[in-house]
Every structure is written in structure tokens, then in C-alpha cells.
């Protein structure tokens, strides 16, 4: 299965924020909160939130809500897949980052991860409301997050960057309403140190 999109950072790690694309310009991601008691979408504060050990960190995006997370910190890339009409999967590392020598086993790992049955083994980590039905996922240090607000994916996904490297954000049709976010890690059968990590976004 080919990904709908792949986004990257300029480093090995890739922390992304997901939220309703229609609120992208409401995320004031370049201004730190006035006090440490506040929590906004500023990248440094997102890292502080994730540093507490949670799977996701909540962020404020205007009147909407969002979450930030890092799936793994070695490839610097996340692949987007559509499993069915209700289910999206954000996967790291994406298929191209895995060793060619284990191609058959990697294919089997992805086949297991990209099914609705795999969700039964995943842990729920949050609920995301998408009024517009368009999900945005953006590298937290992207300097043009607001671009997501005007992008219309037309059933698929549209990627964008900020001029400093590869695509570091995407907008995808996910359907309006509440979406459950669930996380699962699948260990590579040939190496316990390698794992495929998936964040599922499932429309309720």
C-alpha cells in the first residue's frame, strides 16, 4: 500500500501537531505563553509537555483542540495511509526507511498494521474534533502552519512545506465529527530494537 503523503523534518526526530485544518491560522505557534502555567502551541512548550512522558500533548488551536506527538525519533519521517473511509494511519518509520534485506518481513509488518483489526490492539490516547472534516498534521517547527487552512485535498491529501526543506505538513480529508486517536507499536520480528509505530485517527 502506497502512502497518501510523507512528511519530514530536517533532523532525525519529527514531532507533529494534528488539528482541524480550518483552524490553522489560530495556532499561535511562534509566541511563548506568558507563564509556565499556561500551555499553548509554542514548539518549546509542546516539547515540555511531551517531556512529561505522555503519548500526546494537548494544544490549543483557537476554538478547536489538537494534539502533538512523536512516533519515533530516528527516521524523521511519517507516512500517511487510509485504511478505510473512517480510518487514517500515521506511520513511522515509513516503508522506504526500512532495510531492503527484510523486505518480505517489513511488508508483513505493514500489512498487519494497516488493517482495522489492528486497532483492537491499540491504546486510545485522545479524541479530536474535526468540524471541517479536514485533518492537518504539521511539523511543530514549520513556519507556515497557516497554509493548511486554505488547502483542499479533494478526497486525498495535499502536502506543503515552509521553504526550508522537504514537505513538513499535510491536509487530508478525514470526515467531520469526533475522531478517536489510538497508538500501537509493532516490534520487528527479526530485531526487538526496531518497531513500527502507528497513530490511528478513527472517525466515531
N, C-alpha and C positions, 0 to 999 in steps of 0.2 A: 504494500500500500504506500503510495507516494504522499508526502506531507502536503497540506494546503499551503503552508508557509514555513519558513525557518527564519528565526531572528537570532541576532548575535550581539555580543558585547566586544569591546576591544581587549578584554582580558579573559582569563580562564573562567572567571565566575560570571554569572548572569542572574541578577535579581530583577524580577519583573513585577509590575503592578498591573492588576486586572480590574476593570471597572466598566461602567456603561459608557460607550464611546460618545454619546451625546453630551456628556458632562466633562469632556476632556479639558476644555478651557477653564473649568472651575478648579482644577487641581493646581494649586499654587505651589509648585514643586521646587521653586528656586528661593523661597523665603522661609527661613527657620522660624519655629514658634518662639514666642516671646519668653516663655519659661519652659523648663524641662518637664513641668507637669502637663503641658499641652502636647498633643500628638497630631501633627498634620502630615502632609505627604512629602515633606522635605526628605531627600535621599538619606541624609545623615541620620535623621530620626527613624526612618524605615529600618536602617541597619541596626540602630539601637533597639528597636522593637523586636527584630528577629534575633538579636543577640540574647534575648531572654530565654531562648530555647523553644519557642512555639513554632509550629509548622508554617503559620501565616501571621502576618501583622496587619491589623485593620488600618485603613487610611480613610481620610475624609476627602470626598470629591464633590464639593458643592452640597446639593441636597441629596446626593446619592452616596452609596458606600462602595468601598473597594478593598482589595487585599493585596499584599505584597508577599512574595516568597522566592526562595531559591531552591531549585530542584536538585542541582548538583553543582559542584564548583570546579569542574575540571575541563569541560569542553567549551564553555562559554557560549553554548547554543541550545536552543529549544525548538523542537519541531511541533507543528500543529496538525492534528488529524481529526477527521469527522468520522465517528463510529456509526452513528445513525442520526435521524432527524432531531433527536433530543440530546445527543451526547457528543461533546468535544473532548479531545485529549491533548494536553500539552506534555510533551515527552522529552526527556533529557537522559543521556545524550541522544541526538537524532541518529538515524540509521547510518548516515555516511561517516559518523565518528567512530564506529565500531570496527574491530580488526577484521580484515578480509579473510584471514585464516580460519575464522569461526563463523563464516557466512551462514551456513545452514542452521547453526545453533542460535545465531542472532535473529534470523528470520523467524524461528520458532518462538523466541522470546517476545518479539514484536507481535506475532500472531496471537499469543496468549494475552498480551497486554491490551490489544486493540479490539476487545470484544465487550459486549455489555455484561457478560458473565464475570469478567474480571472486576467489575465494580463491586460485586458482592464481597470481595476480599479487601476492599479499600476502606480507609478510615475517613469519616466525614470531618472536615476542618472548618467549614463556614458555609454561609448562604449569601448569595449575591443577587441583588435585584437589578434586572435589566429592563427598564421601561421602554427603551427604544428597540430592544431586541438585538442590538449590535454590541458585541464584546470587544473591548480594546485590551491589548496586552502590550506593555511598553517597558523597555529597559529603564530603570529608575533614573539613570543619568542622561537620558535622551533630553535634548534641549528644546525640542519642538513637539512636546506631548500634545499641544492643542491641535496639531494637524489631524489627529484622529477624529475630531468632532465632525469634520466635513467629508470624511471618506465613506463611500457607499460600496460595500463589497459585492453587491448584486448576486447573492447566493453563495459566493465563495469567500475568499479572503484577499485583502489588499495589504501589502507591506509598505513600510515607509521608514526613512532614516532621518538623520538630522544634519547630514553633510560631513560627519566625522568618521565614517567607516561604513560597514555593512548595514543592511536593514536591521533596525533595532526596535521595531514595533509592528503590530498588525491590527487590523479590524476585521472581524468575521461575523457573519450572520449566525446568531445563536437562538433567536426566538425571544419574544417578550415574556416577562414574568420572573418568578423566583427560580434560581438555579442553585443546586447543591454543588459544593466543591468537595471532592474526595481525593485522597492521596494514597498511592500504593507504590511499593518498591519491590521489584522482582530481581532476585540475585541471579547473576550469570552462572549456569551450571558448571562451567569449566574454571571459574575463578570467583571465589567468595568475596573478593575485594571489589568486583565490578557489579554494578546494578543498573537496571533500567528504572527510572523514577517517573511516575505519571501523576499529573494533576487532572482529574476528570471534572468537567463542568457539565452538569446534567440538569436539563430543564424539568422542573417538578410538574 
